[in-house]
Amino acid sequence: MEHSVEVEAAFWQPIFARANQIPLWTAIFLGQTVTRLTRQRLKLHAYPNNIQKCAEILLWGYPRNLNQVVANALPNLAAISAAAPVLANWPAYFANLHGIGGINISSISKFAYFYSHTFAGQGALILDLQLISKTARWNQVAIQGLAYHNAVTHYIAYLQAMHNAAAAIGCTGDQLEFFLFSLGDSF
């Protein structure tokens, strides 16, 4: 839960300005030049609204705006923040968010994780391109045929494999996910 990402205010100010989101930028950075976002904060903090929580999830996930994900999502943040906390079955949850501004499995699984959703009895975990490539190297969590373009159809199997492997070694699913994200290609 201490896993954190440092985010620079100056980098994000023009991006938030283009999306007419300067009040949100101000609320996130509080006059500081950087802010540090932790998993614990994103999961447990009592946010004043879902818009700020969703913005911080995006900043944590894409601290340098990889592939313009955050810049493209900011204009749609009100719709994203209305859909992200609403629990639905996995295909419907994905479809509801994917239809808003074209966000994909990486961002959608982050929202599901930080809103503590469960799907098919399993707690949501983050699934992105890095995890897809790293899980393929680990027999205990490898999902046959899993690729970024079809990850939505394999997400439940990914959750089951990750939670089963985590239980077998005595850790949580998110601890295993973080291990694979950070060190999965080191072995």
ChimeraX commands (.cxc) that place a marker at each C-alpha (Angstrom):
marker #1 position 0.00,0.00,0.00 radius 0.5
marker #1 position 3.02,2.27,0.35 radius 0.5
marker #1 position 3.81,2.00,-3.38 radius 0.5
marker #1 position 3.84,5.61,-4.49 radius 0.5
marker #1 position 4.36,7.77,-7.53 radius 0.5
marker #1 position 5.64,11.34,-7.48 radius 0.5
marker #1 position 3.73,13.72,-9.76 radius 0.5
marker #1 position 5.00,17.16,-10.79 radius 0.5
marker #1 position 2.59,20.09,-10.70 radius 0.5
marker #1 position 4.33,22.12,-13.44 radius 0.5
marker #1 position 4.14,19.22,-15.89 radius 0.5
marker #1 position 0.40,18.80,-15.35 radius 0.5
marker #1 position -0.71,22.46,-15.14 radius 0.5
marker #1 position -0.96,23.07,-18.92 radius 0.5
marker #1 position -2.64,19.70,-19.48 radius 0.5
marker #1 position -5.28,20.45,-16.84 radius 0.5
marker #1 position -5.64,23.99,-18.24 radius 0.5
marker #1 position -6.38,22.67,-21.76 radius 0.5
marker #1 position -9.13,20.49,-20.25 radius 0.5
marker #1 position -10.56,23.42,-18.24 radius 0.5
marker #1 position -9.66,21.58,-15.03 radius 0.5
marker #1 position -7.47,24.14,-13.19 radius 0.5
marker #1 position -9.59,24.03,-9.98 radius 0.5
marker #1 position -9.04,20.26,-9.91 radius 0.5
marker #1 position -5.29,20.71,-10.51 radius 0.5
marker #1 position -5.21,23.18,-7.60 radius 0.5
marker #1 position -7.08,20.74,-5.33 radius 0.5
marker #1 position -4.64,17.94,-6.15 radius 0.5
marker #1 position -1.37,19.86,-5.80 radius 0.5
marker #1 position -2.37,22.30,-3.01 radius 0.5
marker #1 position 0.33,24.78,-4.01 radius 0.5
marker #1 position 3.10,22.16,-3.86 radius 0.5
marker #1 position 5.55,21.59,-6.71 radius 0.5
marker #1 position 5.08,17.81,-6.42 radius 0.5
marker #1 position 2.63,15.45,-4.82 radius 0.5
marker #1 position 3.19,11.83,-3.91 radius 0.5
marker #1 position 0.27,9.51,-4.56 radius 0.5
marker #1 position 0.21,6.15,-2.79 radius 0.5
marker #1 position -1.94,3.10,-3.32 radius 0.5
marker #1 position -3.15,3.57,0.25 radius 0.5
marker #1 position -4.34,7.11,-0.45 radius 0.5
marker #1 position -6.10,6.11,-3.65 radius 0.5
marker #1 position -7.88,3.22,-1.95 radius 0.5
marker #1 position -8.70,4.71,1.45 radius 0.5
marker #1 position -8.65,8.53,1.38 radius 0.5
marker #1 position -11.99,10.28,1.93 radius 0.5
marker #1 position -12.00,12.30,-1.27 radius 0.5
marker #1 position -14.29,15.33,-1.55 radius 0.5
marker #1 position -15.62,13.85,-4.81 radius 0.5
marker #1 position -15.06,11.05,-7.30 radius 0.5
marker #1 position -13.71,13.44,-9.91 radius 0.5
marker #1 position -10.62,14.13,-7.78 radius 0.5
marker #1 position -10.18,10.43,-6.93 radius 0.5
marker #1 position -10.37,9.43,-10.59 radius 0.5
marker #1 position -7.96,12.19,-11.60 radius 0.5
marker #1 position -5.47,11.05,-8.97 radius 0.5
marker #1 position -5.81,7.43,-10.09 radius 0.5
marker #1 position -4.96,8.53,-13.62 radius 0.5
marker #1 position -2.01,10.63,-12.43 radius 0.5
marker #1 position -0.70,7.71,-10.36 radius 0.5
marker #1 position -1.05,5.34,-13.31 radius 0.5
marker #1 position 0.38,7.70,-15.91 radius 0.5
marker #1 position 2.62,10.21,-14.07 radius 0.5
marker #1 position 4.15,11.40,-17.37 radius 0.5
marker #1 position 0.95,11.11,-19.43 radius 0.5
marker #1 position 2.03,7.98,-21.32 radius 0.5
marker #1 position 0.19,7.79,-24.67 radius 0.5
marker #1 position -1.74,10.94,-23.69 radius 0.5
marker #1 position -4.07,8.77,-21.58 radius 0.5
marker #1 position -4.69,11.43,-18.92 radius 0.5
marker #1 position -4.91,14.33,-21.37 radius 0.5
marker #1 position -7.51,12.41,-23.37 radius 0.5
marker #1 position -9.46,11.38,-20.25 radius 0.5
marker #1 position -9.59,14.77,-18.49 radius 0.5
marker #1 position -12.34,16.25,-20.70 radius 0.5
marker #1 position -14.47,13.18,-19.90 radius 0.5
marker #1 position -13.62,13.04,-16.20 radius 0.5
marker #1 position -17.16,13.80,-14.99 radius 0.5
marker #1 position -18.55,10.81,-16.92 radius 0.5
marker #1 position -15.63,8.58,-15.88 radius 0.5
marker #1 position -16.05,9.52,-12.24 radius 0.5
marker #1 position -19.77,8.76,-12.42 radius 0.5
marker #1 position -19.17,5.27,-13.86 radius 0.5
marker #1 position -15.98,4.15,-12.04 radius 0.5
marker #1 position -17.49,3.65,-8.55 radius 0.5
marker #1 position -20.55,1.77,-9.85 radius 0.5
marker #1 position -20.14,-1.98,-9.50 radius 0.5
marker #1 position -21.35,-4.12,-12.35 radius 0.5
marker #1 position -20.30,-7.49,-13.70 radius 0.5
marker #1 position -16.94,-7.37,-15.46 radius 0.5
marker #1 position -18.02,-7.09,-19.09 radius 0.5
marker #1 position -20.56,-4.37,-18.26 radius 0.5
marker #1 position -18.11,-2.46,-16.03 radius 0.5
marker #1 position -15.51,-2.50,-18.79 radius 0.5
marker #1 position -18.03,-1.51,-21.47 radius 0.5
marker #1 position -19.42,1.38,-19.40 radius 0.5
marker #1 position -15.98,2.93,-18.93 radius 0.5
marker #1 position -14.54,2.00,-22.32 radius 0.5
marker #1 position -17.38,3.84,-24.00 radius 0.5
marker #1 position -16.30,7.08,-22.28 radius 0.5
marker #1 position -13.38,8.62,-24.09 radius 0.5
marker #1 position -11.90,5.31,-25.22 radius 0.5
marker #1 position -10.03,4.40,-22.03 radius 0.5
marker #1 position -8.91,0.80,-22.05 radius 0.5
marker #1 position -8.10,-2.16,-19.81 radius 0.5
marker #1 position -5.08,-0.51,-18.14 radius 0.5
marker #1 position -7.06,2.45,-16.85 radius 0.5
marker #1 position -10.31,0.57,-16.29 radius 0.5
marker #1 position -8.63,-2.09,-14.17 radius 0.5
marker #1 position -6.96,0.69,-12.13 radius 0.5
marker #1 position -10.37,2.25,-11.43 radius 0.5
marker #1 position -11.81,-1.16,-10.49 radius 0.5
marker #1 position -8.85,-1.86,-8.19 radius 0.5
marker #1 position -8.88,1.51,-6.43 radius 0.5
marker #1 position -12.65,1.36,-5.98 radius 0.5
marker #1 position -12.17,-2.13,-4.45 radius 0.5
marker #1 position -14.57,-3.83,-6.86 radius 0.5
marker #1 position -14.92,-7.58,-7.07 radius 0.5
marker #1 position -15.70,-9.61,-10.16 radius 0.5
marker #1 position -16.70,-13.27,-10.03 radius 0.5
marker #1 position -15.83,-13.25,-6.34 radius 0.5
marker #1 position -12.27,-11.96,-6.89 radius 0.5
marker #1 position -10.93,-8.56,-5.88 radius 0.5
marker #1 position -10.02,-6.38,-8.85 radius 0.5
marker #1 position -6.33,-6.07,-9.73 radius 0.5
marker #1 position -4.51,-3.89,-12.19 radius 0.5
marker #1 position -3.85,-5.42,-15.60 radius 0.5
marker #1 position -1.75,-3.48,-18.06 radius 0.5
marker #1 position 0.73,-4.19,-20.82 radius 0.5
marker #1 position 3.62,-4.66,-18.37 radius 0.5
marker #1 position 1.70,-7.19,-16.31 radius 0.5
marker #1 position 0.53,-9.03,-19.41 radius 0.5
marker #1 position 4.12,-9.45,-20.58 radius 0.5
marker #1 position 5.39,-10.43,-17.13 radius 0.5
marker #1 position 2.64,-12.89,-16.20 radius 0.5
marker #1 position 3.46,-14.82,-19.37 radius 0.5
marker #1 position 6.87,-15.62,-17.82 radius 0.5
marker #1 position 5.36,-17.13,-14.64 radius 0.5
marker #1 position 3.57,-20.49,-15.05 radius 0.5
marker #1 position 1.53,-19.95,-11.88 radius 0.5
marker #1 position -0.22,-16.90,-13.34 radius 0.5
marker #1 position 0.22,-17.27,-17.10 radius 0.5
marker #1 position -3.06,-17.09,-19.00 radius 0.5
marker #1 position -3.07,-18.89,-22.34 radius 0.5
marker #1 position -3.58,-16.42,-25.18 radius 0.5
marker #1 position -3.60,-13.28,-22.98 radius 0.5
marker #1 position -2.62,-10.19,-24.97 radius 0.5
marker #1 position -3.45,-6.52,-24.61 radius 0.5
marker #1 position -6.03,-6.57,-27.40 radius 0.5
marker #1 position -8.02,-9.38,-25.74 radius 0.5
marker #1 position -7.28,-8.72,-22.06 radius 0.5
marker #1 position -10.88,-7.80,-21.32 radius 0.5
marker #1 position -12.00,-11.34,-22.16 radius 0.5
marker #1 position -9.26,-12.89,-19.99 radius 0.5
marker #1 position -9.56,-10.52,-17.02 radius 0.5
marker #1 position -11.56,-12.88,-14.77 radius 0.5
marker #1 position -9.12,-15.74,-15.46 radius 0.5
marker #1 position -6.26,-13.33,-14.65 radius 0.5
marker #1 position -7.89,-12.43,-11.31 radius 0.5
marker #1 position -8.44,-16.08,-10.42 radius 0.5
marker #1 position -4.86,-17.05,-11.32 radius 0.5
marker #1 position -3.37,-14.12,-9.43 radius 0.5
marker #1 position -5.44,-14.63,-6.27 radius 0.5
marker #1 position -4.83,-18.41,-6.30 radius 0.5
marker #1 position -1.06,-17.93,-6.71 radius 0.5
marker #1 position -1.02,-15.24,-4.01 radius 0.5
marker #1 position -2.86,-17.50,-1.55 radius 0.5
marker #1 position -0.43,-20.34,-2.30 radius 0.5
marker #1 position 2.56,-18.21,-1.30 radius 0.5
marker #1 position 0.89,-16.33,1.55 radius 0.5
marker #1 position 0.47,-12.85,0.16 radius 0.5
marker #1 position -2.34,-10.74,-1.25 radius 0.5
marker #1 position -3.24,-10.45,-4.92 radius 0.5
marker #1 position -2.15,-6.83,-5.05 radius 0.5
marker #1 position 1.19,-7.69,-3.45 radius 0.5
marker #1 position 1.76,-10.29,-6.17 radius 0.5
marker #1 position 0.63,-7.82,-8.84 radius 0.5
marker #1 position 3.09,-5.20,-7.57 radius 0.5
marker #1 position 5.91,-7.77,-7.38 radius 0.5
marker #1 position 5.32,-8.85,-10.97 radius 0.5
marker #1 position 5.00,-5.24,-12.14 radius 0.5
marker #1 position 8.28,-4.24,-10.50 radius 0.5
marker #1 position 10.40,-7.37,-10.62 radius 0.5
marker #1 position 8.58,-9.86,-12.83 radius 0.5
marker #1 position 11.15,-9.73,-15.59 radius 0.5
marker #1 position 14.13,-9.95,-13.21 radius 0.5
marker #1 position 14.05,-13.73,-12.87 radius 0.5
marker link #1:1,2 radius 0.2
marker link #1:2,3 radius 0.2
marker link #1:3,4 radius 0.2
marker link #1:4,5 radius 0.2
marker link #1:5,6 radius 0.2
marker link #1:6,7 radius 0.2
marker link #1:7,8 radius 0.2
marker link #1:8,9 radius 0.2
marker link #1:9,10 radius 0.2
marker link #1:10,11 radius 0.2
marker link #1:11,12 radius 0.2
marker link #1:12,13 radius 0.2
marker link #1:13,14 radius 0.2
marker link #1:14,15 radius 0.2
marker link #1:15,16 radius 0.2
marker link #1:16,17 radius 0.2
marker link #1:17,18 radius 0.2
marker link #1:18,19 radius 0.2
marker link #1:19,20 radius 0.2
marker link #1:20,21 radius 0.2
marker link #1:21,22 radius 0.2
marker link #1:22,23 radius 0.2
marker link #1:23,24 radius 0.2
marker link #1:24,25 radius 0.2
marker link #1:25,26 radius 0.2
marker link #1:26,27 radius 0.2
marker link #1:27,28 radius 0.2
marker link #1:28,29 radius 0.2
marker link #1:29,30 radius 0.2
marker link #1:30,31 radius 0.2
marker link #1:31,32 radius 0.2
marker link #1:32,33 radius 0.2
marker link #1:33,34 radius 0.2
marker link #1:34,35 radius 0.2
marker link #1:35,36 radius 0.2
marker link #1:36,37 radius 0.2
marker link #1:37,38 radius 0.2
marker link #1:38,39 radius 0.2
marker link #1:39,40 radius 0.2
marker link #1:40,41 radius 0.2
marker link #1:41,42 radius 0.2
marker link #1:42,43 radius 0.2
marker link #1:43,44 radius 0.2
marker link #1:44,45 radius 0.2
marker link #1:45,46 radius 0.2
marker link #1:46,47 radius 0.2
marker link #1:47,48 radius 0.2
marker link #1:48,49 radius 0.2
marker link #1:49,50 radius 0.2
marker link #1:50,51 radius 0.2
marker link #1:51,52 radius 0.2
marker link #1:52,53 radius 0.2
marker link #1:53,54 radius 0.2
marker link #1:54,55 radius 0.2
marker link #1:55,56 radius 0.2
marker link #1:56,57 radius 0.2
marker link #1:57,58 radius 0.2
marker link #1:58,59 radius 0.2
marker link #1:59,60 radius 0.2
marker link #1:60,61 radius 0.2
marker link #1:61,62 radius 0.2
marker link #1:62,63 radius 0.2
marker link #1:63,64 radius 0.2
marker link #1:64,65 radius 0.2
marker link #1:65,66 radius 0.2
marker link #1:66,67 radius 0.2
marker link #1:67,68 radius 0.2
marker link #1:68,69 radius 0.2
marker link #1:69,70 radius 0.2
marker link #1:70,71 radius 0.2
marker link #1:71,72 radius 0.2
marker link #1:72,73 radius 0.2
marker link #1:73,74 radius 0.2
marker link #1:74,75 radius 0.2
marker link #1:75,76 radius 0.2
marker link #1:76,77 radius 0.2
marker link #1:77,78 radius 0.2
marker link #1:78,79 radius 0.2
marker link #1:79,80 radius 0.2
marker link #1:80,81 radius 0.2
marker link #1:81,82 radius 0.2
marker link #1:82,83 radius 0.2
marker link #1:83,84 radius 0.2
marker link #1:84,85 radius 0.2
marker link #1:85,86 radius 0.2
marker link #1:86,87 radius 0.2
marker link #1:87,88 radius 0.2
marker link #1:88,89 radius 0.2
marker link #1:89,90 radius 0.2
marker link #1:90,91 radius 0.2
marker link #1:91,92 radius 0.2
marker link #1:92,93 radius 0.2
marker link #1:93,94 radius 0.2
marker link #1:94,95 radius 0.2
marker link #1:95,96 radius 0.2
marker link #1:96,97 radius 0.2
marker link #1:97,98 radius 0.2
marker link #1:98,99 radius 0.2
marker link #1:99,100 radius 0.2
marker link #1:100,101 radius 0.2
marker link #1:101,102 radius 0.2
marker link #1:102,103 radius 0.2
marker link #1:103,104 radius 0.2
marker link #1:104,105 radius 0.2
marker link #1:105,106 radius 0.2
marker link #1:106,107 radius 0.2
marker link #1:107,108 radius 0.2
marker link #1:108,109 radius 0.2
marker link #1:109,110 radius 0.2
marker link #1:110,111 radius 0.2
marker link #1:111,112 radius 0.2
marker link #1:112,113 radius 0.2
marker link #1:113,114 radius 0.2
marker link #1:114,115 radius 0.2
marker link #1:115,116 radius 0.2
marker link #1:116,117 radius 0.2
marker link #1:117,118 radius 0.2
marker link #1:118,119 radius 0.2
marker link #1:119,120 radius 0.2
marker link #1:120,121 radius 0.2
marker link #1:121,122 radius 0.2
marker link #1:122,123 radius 0.2
marker link #1:123,124 radius 0.2
marker link #1:124,125 radius 0.2
marker link #1:125,126 radius 0.2
marker link #1:126,127 radius 0.2
marker link #1:127,128 radius 0.2
marker link #1:128,129 radius 0.2
marker link #1:129,130 radius 0.2
marker link #1:130,131 radius 0.2
marker link #1:131,132 radius 0.2
marker link #1:132,133 radius 0.2
marker link #1:133,134 radius 0.2
marker link #1:134,135 radius 0.2
marker link #1:135,136 radius 0.2
marker link #1:136,137 radius 0.2
marker link #1:137,138 radius 0.2
marker link #1:138,139 radius 0.2
marker link #1:139,140 radius 0.2
marker link #1:140,141 radius 0.2
marker link #1:141,142 radius 0.2
marker link #1:142,143 radius 0.2
marker link #1:143,144 radius 0.2
marker link #1:144,145 radius 0.2
marker link #1:145,146 radius 0.2
marker link #1:146,147 radius 0.2
marker link #1:147,148 radius 0.2
marker link #1:148,149 radius 0.2
marker link #1:149,150 radius 0.2
marker link #1:150,151 radius 0.2
marker link #1:151,152 radius 0.2
marker link #1:152,153 radius 0.2
marker link #1:153,154 radius 0.2
marker link #1:154,155 radius 0.2
marker link #1:155,156 radius 0.2
marker link #1:156,157 radius 0.2
marker link #1:157,158 radius 0.2
marker link #1:158,159 radius 0.2
marker link #1:159,160 radius 0.2
marker link #1:160,161 radius 0.2
marker link #1:161,162 radius 0.2
marker link #1:162,163 radius 0.2
marker link #1:163,164 radius 0.2
marker link #1:164,165 radius 0.2
marker link #1:165,166 radius 0.2
marker link #1:166,167 radius 0.2
marker link #1:167,168 radius 0.2
marker link #1:168,169 radius 0.2
marker link #1:169,170 radius 0.2
marker link #1:170,171 radius 0.2
marker link #1:171,172 radius 0.2
marker link #1:172,173 radius 0.2
marker link #1:173,174 radius 0.2
marker link #1:174,175 radius 0.2
marker link #1:175,176 radius 0.2
marker link #1:176,177 radius 0.2
marker link #1:177,178 radius 0.2
marker link #1:178,179 radius 0.2
marker link #1:179,180 radius 0.2
marker link #1:180,181 radius 0.2
marker link #1:181,182 radius 0.2
marker link #1:182,183 radius 0.2
marker link #1:183,184 radius 0.2
marker link #1:184,185 radius 0.2
marker link #1:185,186 radius 0.2
marker link #1:186,187 radius 0.2
view
